[in-house]
């Protein structure tokens, strides 16, 4: 008799067994003090590397006379403060000039009816 093909249920059971075995091994390994110390050391090393890299990058940018990230953030904050001040000034001016913004009435003056003198065929003025 030939073997029957695996079903979805068989596959699900296989995955569940694999997950349980993996979790058991992981808990055994990660539950030790040695693992905890090595992870702590790895994180310290990573943070030290990041700190040194940031310092080196800031030094290189300073050597090239370019702003660092902190310089750009500082300028950005200052620009946002200036923008907020300008907005407040514009609103205050709008409130102050509320009555003066209406367009002035156009003066009614004499109609412009004068036409330039007509030219003759020979170019003279008649």
ABEGO torsion letter per residue (X at the ends): XBBBBBBAAAAAAAAAAAAAAAAAAAAAAAABAAAAAAAAAAAAAAAAAAAAAAAAAAAAAAAAGBBBAAAAAAAAAAAAAAAAAAAAAAAAAAAAAAAAABBBBBBBBBBBABBBBBBBAAGBBX
